[in-house]
Amino acid sequence: MTETIGLWVGAIFTIGIYSFLYKENPLYRLAEHLVVGISTGFGIAITYTQVLRPKLIEPLANGEQGAWLLLIPAILGLLYITRFFPSVGWLSRYPMAFLMGAGMGVGFPLSMKSLVLRQLEASLTPLYETGMAWDIVLGNIVLVLGTLAALIYFFFSKPHKGPFFGTGSKIGIWVIMVGFGATFGFTVMGRISLLIGRIQFLLGDWLHIIK
Amino acid sequence: MSIWEKMLNVDRRWIFLLIGIACVVPFFTPLGLPILPSQEVISIYDYIEDLSTDNAMFVGFDFDPGTAAENMPMGVAVLRHAFARNVPVFITAYTPLGQGMAGMAIDELTNPATGDYFEYVNWDAWAEIRDQGFTERADIEEAWLAAGNTLPENARGWIFEGRDIAFLGYLPYFHLVILGMSSSIVSQFPTDVGGTPLEEMPMYQDHKSLRDIDLAVTTAGSSACVAWITYGREKIGLPIAFGVTAVMATDYYIYIQSGQIIGQMGGLRGAAEYETLLLDNDYCKNPGKAYIGMDVQNIAHLLIIFLVVLGNIAFFAGGFNKKTKLKGRR
């Protein structure tokens, strides 16, 4: 019974959301607001049961050894709420500053390594080595020249004229356009996939007219 | 108004209707177009194929319902493969809603109504076997059979909670959780979502930190997957595989080229390719949702290509590339 109700609710709100394609209407607005509200509520409930209760409330309530240390992050967290009171709102800057500082300290070296240096390393590939297949060589040339051309396009300290900056930036814009084209293609695929998922739900799980 | 201008001013709702029809009709008249797995998907499949009950992997359900149509089939396919090979799986979530998604994936794989499922043995059900000191997967199954249990028809095997699966769920600031798990998993997840202490689980005894883990597959609808690269791959060399939405796929191909990930499933197509590999290798009886959806995807893409070409013909034939604006609504 519960499952059937869930299916009907899901189906009605799926149709409600897609009804926006015809024109905006109250059912769409209701579905839109419910998505936001339910997501937030679900998030709060999960955060309480998975984090706050086992990692803060229960250790403090049970008087576990060293549990008083948990009061420090708890108080820092509570300071966020001072944003709602203008006279003491400045206190919320402390947890934010802590998070930003700790986040930068922890994340910067690893992010720099994984997102920048590794990619640089991967771009510094040999164009040709003995025994390398021709398609790999071609791929390496496209990779290196394409990267350089795209970088030249975004180099604004020199006018994009002449054989190096002029031609380089023209090739660069083509490379970027190819990238945009691929992204657009994948985006279309993604949006259609989401529609397919909902149609499978409506025709399969709800109406049982497809497998 | 010329015919070309009328074409360019067509009410977009007609196009929505056409796409809607193109996405419904193929469900009733399947074309059965072949799906050829790409190398980046085969790499993930082969990697998991080489894992066994002595290894362990993480599967991250790092997406929300908004991208479930793409990410869920990937997560289900990878879990099915791991369960079939008795590879212990730790399941996590980057967002609160991701935990719900992971729960749905487990339900789908353990639901007898699907006709091709795994029989879930919860933690308390096999307590006596644990009390007898059995911790190895083969010994546990043997003792379970000796206790008078039989595998139901249509079930592919048993999943012993705590030996084959640990549903760890969601924690906030998950990038820091990954960092913490590189030292100790239990420091971040003392219990699973059901409250079972992780330290009591046999699968934890052999895999106490991410350094003991052989693969992490993140099915992501956001940049969550980058956290696994940054804090898992770079910090401790954890092998990573991506299952990302189609929109994200182009952004993450670079990690294959740089060797930071072993492979990637991109969008519904990536999931369908993995399902094809499972189907071809007898890991499932019936095609999954992604596989079925590919016929629809192909027809919808053909229609969109046709409309794009038609729009361009109208644009240039009407000379609108030389005019400043159209006369109609555009």
Interface residues (C-beta under 8 A of the other chain):
Chain A: L21 Y22 S39 F42 G43 A45 I46 T47 Q50 V51 P54 V106 G107 L110 S111 K113 S114 L115 R118 Q119 E121 A122 L143 G179 A182 T183 F186 T187 V188 M189 G190 I192 S193 L194 L195 I196 G197 R198 I199 Q200 L203 I210 K211
Chain B: R13 F16 I19 G20 C23 V24 F27 F28 D64 G66 T67 A68 A69 E70 M72 T95 P96 L97 Q99 G100 G169 Y170 L171 P172 H175 L176 L179 P190 T191 V193 V226 I229 T230 Y231 R233 E234 K235 T245 A246 V247 A249 T250 D251 I254 Q257 S258 G259 Q260 G266 G267 L268 R269 N286 K289 I292 G293 V296 Q297 A300 H301 I304
